[in-house]
Each structure stands twice: as structure tokens, then as C-alpha cells.
Amino acid sequence: MLKPWLSSALCVVLIGCASTATPPITEPQRAVPVTPPVETPVLPNAQEKTPSQAKAETGSDQMPALPSAILDFKDLPGWQEGDQRAALGAFVRSCVVFAKGWAKNDKEALAWKPACEAARQVDNRAEAARTFFETYFVPQETVRPKGGEGLLTAYYEPELEVRAEPAPGYDEPIFSRPEDLVTVDPKKFAATGFRGRKLMGRVDEGSLVPYYTRGEIKKKGGKALAWGSPADVFFLQVQGSGRLHFKDGRIMRAAFAGHNGHAYTSIGRILIKEGELDPGKASKGGIEKWMAAAGPEKTSALMNRNARYVFFKAKPVLDTSLGPIGTQGAPLTAGASLAVDPGFYPLGTPIWVATRLPQNDRDWKGQETRFLAIAQDTGGAINGPMRGDLFLGSGAKAGRLAGIVKHAAHWWVLVPRTKASEAMGPKT
């Protein structure tokens, strides 16, 4: 059975912030090549990514994982050669979230306090970051009962050229959340016995009914934060957040504000099924090329076949080196923030990952890579103990790389020593 620390009952997501300052650790984490290369089976190429907070495809056939005995750091492949500084910076930003629970004497938040207090004092050297994690955590391997690898995909924050009003080439609205969209959270109805997943809909004559589809929303209209090209706005919705660049130089973040509750349909899979694109070519770039050749009417018709519609809210971009706010409440760090299933791992957990990552947008196979990331986000498609989605940063380059990441992966969880000792005692 799962150890107490990994029990879903203990996987508390703490959302909030504190005044604790974070150190200026912003250097992107570098991939660590492995020599000699080890062949790892590569799963089918990614078709189309779903947003980190609005995903709907299952995308995983994961079976429950069983954690093995607690290990030594020398048992982690590539650990000594790794550069854990970006992950340290991401962890410190998670600590800002954890700190809110300390004043409330929250047991789960307090379990992270020793590591968090020490993390603020670590200098910006690779050796110092590595020593910190070795001092305050113990590694624990996650395995599937019948063997096999997990699955790693990637996502990013798009950057879009937009206009404040509709203009030629910028005629697709980025709608804010409508006032009649209702969200039903089953957690708030626990006392009534209601169980199930979160529902989105609208009230019609006293009854909750499904919200409008994408096509209906487009016809109905709404309040637009900005206007962009159809392809750009569609992929903004796919990713769930993005940076909007206005003609006058302003930069604004379109942050996820909810969706209409309809199931997500991959337009990439539609294009493959109907022979419009070859299998393996339905990446973001491939779909954009199809849209450009097909024209606005066919593009709009294709987009409407995905009934799901994502709404946004305006947020300032306070630090251009960081991404949007993840589910935990901490800003995401390129190459060091991971979306996970919080039913298996508490958000804020460091995870050592062995996988392949592309070095350019034609490197479908990827290079054998090992890195440390912090679990800071979730997604509807991120289900199971060995399923992750790596945040790669903002902009077109990150988007091209994210579009081809769909690789086998294996990882080791770093358990706080306070929790590890409760479970079975760390090796020393």
C-alpha cells in the first residue's frame, strides 16, 4: 500500500501567499546529458496539449504505483551531475505558499517548514543546491506494480500579438468569464452527501443546465479582454494562460478563469482521422499550417468541433522570468515546475525525473535527460502516479518544444525527512 506520506488523504493543496521574499534564483535549469546514451522507449508523438488547469483528455493508462524502500541519493541516476538550482528557486516559491499554513498550525504545511527555512539561506551554487536537497529530503522510487514507465508531456505559456479592438487578422475574441457561468464544487456540498466531479453550467428556470458550447458562445458574444488571430487564441485556450502583447507595448497575462464544462476534443486527432494531416504531424505547427491554408471559415468550423471553451481574466506580468501561477499558488519556473496528480503527490514535492527531452523542434526522439522539478500544478489529463506535464516556459520556442514532448519517464520522489521518518525512517 502507499506509504502514509503518499496517501491521497494527506495530499493537501495549500493555496495562498505570504510576505516571505524569494531569493533571485532565476537561471533556467539545464538538461543533463547521459553518457553513454540509454535507449528508452519513446511513446507516440504528442498531438495537441491540453491546458494545465483545463485539460479533459485522459491521456494516461497509469496503474497505481507502489513506492519502494527509501533510497540514498547515490541511487538516483545522474543526481551528482545535475544542476538543481532552478528547482531550488521553484521550491522556495512553493514555500511562500506553505508559509500561510504555518500560522494556522496546519500539520501538513509545518512538515515542510524546516526545509523551507533552510532553503532561503542557500546560495546560488549548484553544489549548494544539491547539498540542500540531500540534507532535508530522502529519495523514494515510484514504481508501477507490473513494471513499465510513466509518461511525460510538456506545456508552455503562449505569447500573442493582440489588439484592444477587432482589426484585420485580429478578429478572434479572448473572452472573460461570463457572469452566468456557474461552478458547482462537490467539496462544498459534502454535508449534503453530493459526490462527483466539479460541474460547470448555467441556471435556466431554476435548474442547472449545461453551459453553451464553443459555437454558441461565439454567436452569443461576451466581454473581450483583447482580440487575436483565430489560431493564436485557440492555442491560448489549449494551454490555459498566455502573455498578451498589445500594439502600444503593453503586456498583460490572460490567466485561466474557468471553462464551459464541455468535454475537450482534440482537433489534431480530427485532422488525422479525416486524412487532413499525417499521423505524427498534428503538432501545434502542423495545425497552424493547416489553418492558414484552409482559411477562416474552415478554421472556425474545425475549432467549433471542440465544444470546450476556456475563459480568462487579466493579470499583470510582474516578473517576465516566471510563468503563470500554478494550481498550488506559486508562479511556474521553466524546466522546473511539474504538473502532477495531487492524489498521489502533495504540491510542492521535489521529483527527480529521468526521460528524454527534445533539443530542438525536430528532435522528436529527444536526448536522454535527468532533472529535478517541483510539483506545482495539476491538469485534467494528468492522472496517475507516473504521469507528469513539464512547464517549459513562455513564447514560441517553448511552444515548439512542448508540442513534441510525449516520452516515457521514470521518477523518484524526494520526501521531507520529517515525513520519511514517520513512514519508515530514512537511510543515513
ChimeraX attribute file (.defattr): number of C-alpha atoms within 10 A of each C-alpha:
attribute: neighborCount
match mode: 1-to-1
recipient: residues
	/A:1	9
	/A:2	14
	/A:3	16
	/A:4	15
	/A:5	21
	/A:6	22
	/A:7	14
	/A:8	16
	/A:9	11
	/A:10	16
	/A:11	18
	/A:12	15
	/A:13	20
	/A:14	21
	/A:15	17
	/A:16	15
	/A:17	18
	/A:18	12
	/A:19	9
	/A:20	14
	/A:21	11
	/A:22	16
	/A:23	16
	/A:24	9
	/A:25	16
	/A:26	17
	/A:27	14
	/A:28	19
	/A:29	20
	/A:30	16
	/A:31	18
	/A:32	17
	/A:33	17
	/A:34	14
	/A:35	8
	/A:36	7
	/A:37	10
	/A:38	11
	/A:39	9
	/A:40	16
	/A:41	13
	/A:42	17
	/A:43	14
	/A:44	15
	/A:45	19
	/A:46	22
	/A:47	23
	/A:48	22
	/A:49	28
	/A:50	26
	/A:51	24
	/A:52	29
	/A:53	24
	/A:54	25
	/A:55	22
	/A:56	20
	/A:57	16
	/A:58	12
	/A:59	16
	/A:60	15
	/A:61	12
	/A:62	17
	/A:63	16
	/A:64	17
	/A:65	20
	/A:66	16
	/A:67	19
	/A:68	14
	/A:69	15
	/A:70	20
	/A:71	17
	/A:72	14
	/A:73	18
	/A:74	10
	/A:75	12
	/A:76	18
	/A:77	15
	/A:78	20
	/A:79	17
	/A:80	13
	/A:81	15
	/A:82	21
	/A:83	24
	/A:84	27
	/A:85	26
	/A:86	27
	/A:87	30
	/A:88	30
	/A:89	26
	/A:90	28
	/A:91	28
	/A:92	26
	/A:93	26
	/A:94	29
	/A:95	26
	/A:96	21
	/A:97	24
	/A:98	30
	/A:99	23
	/A:100	20
	/A:101	20
	/A:102	16
	/A:103	10
	/A:104	10
	/A:105	10
	/A:106	14
	/A:107	11
	/A:108	19
	/A:109	20
	/A:110	19
	/A:111	16
	/A:112	23
	/A:113	18
	/A:114	13
	/A:115	21
	/A:116	20
	/A:117	13
	/A:118	13
	/A:119	21
	/A:120	18
	/A:121	10
	/A:122	16
	/A:123	14
	/A:124	17
	/A:125	13
	/A:126	16
	/A:127	15
	/A:128	16
	/A:129	20
	/A:130	19
	/A:131	14
	/A:132	18
	/A:133	21
	/A:134	15
	/A:135	12
	/A:136	18
	/A:137	20
	/A:138	25
	/A:139	29
	/A:140	24
	/A:141	20
	/A:142	19
	/A:143	21
	/A:144	17
	/A:145	11
	/A:146	9
	/A:147	9
	/A:148	12
	/A:149	19
	/A:150	24
	/A:151	24
	/A:152	26
	/A:153	25
	/A:154	27
	/A:155	30
	/A:156	32
	/A:157	28
	/A:158	26
	/A:159	21
	/A:160	21
	/A:161	17
	/A:162	27
	/A:163	23
	/A:164	15
	/A:165	13
	/A:166	16
	/A:167	13
	/A:168	8
	/A:169	12
	/A:170	19
	/A:171	17
	/A:172	22
	/A:173	23
	/A:174	25
	/A:175	23
	/A:176	21
	/A:177	19
	/A:178	17
	/A:179	8
	/A:180	11
	/A:181	17
	/A:182	19
	/A:183	16
	/A:184	13
	/A:185	15
	/A:186	16
	/A:187	13
	/A:188	10
	/A:189	11
	/A:190	10
	/A:191	9
	/A:192	8
	/A:193	9
	/A:194	12
	/A:195	13
	/A:196	9
	/A:197	10
	/A:198	11
	/A:199	17
	/A:200	19
	/A:201	20
	/A:202	18
	/A:203	13
	/A:204	10
	/A:205	7
	/A:206	7
	/A:207	9
	/A:208	15
	/A:209	14
	/A:210	17
	/A:211	22
	/A:212	19
	/A:213	19
	/A:214	19
	/A:215	17
	/A:216	12
	/A:217	17
	/A:218	16
	/A:219	9
	/A:220	9
	/A:221	11
	/A:222	15
	/A:223	11
	/A:224	18
	/A:225	20
	/A:226	25
	/A:227	25
	/A:228	27
	/A:229	21
	/A:230	22
	/A:231	19
	/A:232	19
	/A:233	24
	/A:234	18
	/A:235	22
	/A:236	28
	/A:237	23
	/A:238	24
	/A:239	24
	/A:240	28
	/A:241	28
	/A:242	25
	/A:243	26
	/A:244	25
	/A:245	18
	/A:246	17
	/A:247	11
	/A:248	8
	/A:249	8
	/A:250	9
	/A:251	19
	/A:252	20
	/A:253	22
	/A:254	29
	/A:255	20
	/A:256	26
	/A:257	18
	/A:258	21
	/A:259	23
	/A:260	26
	/A:261	23
	/A:262	20
	/A:263	14
	/A:264	18
	/A:265	18
	/A:266	19
	/A:267	18
	/A:268	24
	/A:269	17
	/A:270	16
	/A:271	18
	/A:272	16
	/A:273	12
	/A:274	9
	/A:275	10
	/A:276	14
	/A:277	18
	/A:278	14
	/A:279	17
	/A:280	15
	/A:281	17
	/A:282	27
	/A:283	23
	/A:284	21
	/A:285	14
	/A:286	16
	/A:287	21
	/A:288	17
	/A:289	13
	/A:290	16
	/A:291	19
	/A:292	13
	/A:293	11
	/A:294	12
	/A:295	10
	/A:296	14
	/A:297	10
	/A:298	14
	/A:299	18
	/A:300	18
	/A:301	11
	/A:302	15
	/A:303	21
	/A:304	19
	/A:305	16
	/A:306	18
	/A:307	18
	/A:308	24
	/A:309	26
	/A:310	26
	/A:311	21
	/A:312	24
	/A:313	18
	/A:314	16
	/A:315	14
	/A:316	12
	/A:317	16
	/A:318	10
	/A:319	9
	/A:320	10
	/A:321	15
	/A:322	17
	/A:323	25
	/A:324	26
	/A:325	16
	/A:326	22
	/A:327	21
	/A:328	25
	/A:329	21
	/A:330	28
	/A:331	20
	/A:332	31
	/A:333	32
	/A:334	27
	/A:335	22
	/A:336	29
	/A:337	30
	/A:338	33
	/A:339	31
	/A:340	30
	/A:341	25
	/A:342	27
	/A:343	18
	/A:344	21
	/A:345	24
	/A:346	24
	/A:347	29
	/A:348	27
	/A:349	20
	/A:350	28
	/A:351	25
	/A:352	24
	/A:353	21
	/A:354	22
	/A:355	23
	/A:356	26
	/A:357	25
	/A:358	20
	/A:359	13
	/A:360	13
	/A:361	17
	/A:362	11
	/A:363	13
	/A:364	22
	/A:365	20
	/A:366	19
	/A:367	20
	/A:368	20
	/A:369	21
	/A:370	27
	/A:371	25
	/A:372	28
	/A:373	29
	/A:374	31
	/A:375	30
	/A:376	31
	/A:377	28
	/A:378	24
	/A:379	22
	/A:380	17
	/A:381	24
	/A:382	29
	/A:383	22
	/A:384	21
	/A:385	25
	/A:386	28
	/A:387	25
	/A:388	29
	/A:389	27
	/A:390	26
	/A:391	27
	/A:392	24
	/A:393	26
	/A:394	22
	/A:395	15
	/A:396	14
	/A:397	14
	/A:398	20
	/A:399	25
	/A:400	19
	/A:401	23
	/A:402	28
	/A:403	24
	/A:404	31
	/A:405	30
	/A:406	27
	/A:407	25
	/A:408	21
	/A:409	24
	/A:410	22
	/A:411	25
	/A:412	25
	/A:413	23
	/A:414	24
	/A:415	24
	/A:416	23
	/A:417	21
	/A:418	20
	/A:419	20
	/A:420	21
	/A:421	14
	/A:422	12
	/A:423	15
	/A:424	12
	/A:425	14
	/A:426	21
	/A:427	13
	/A:428	6
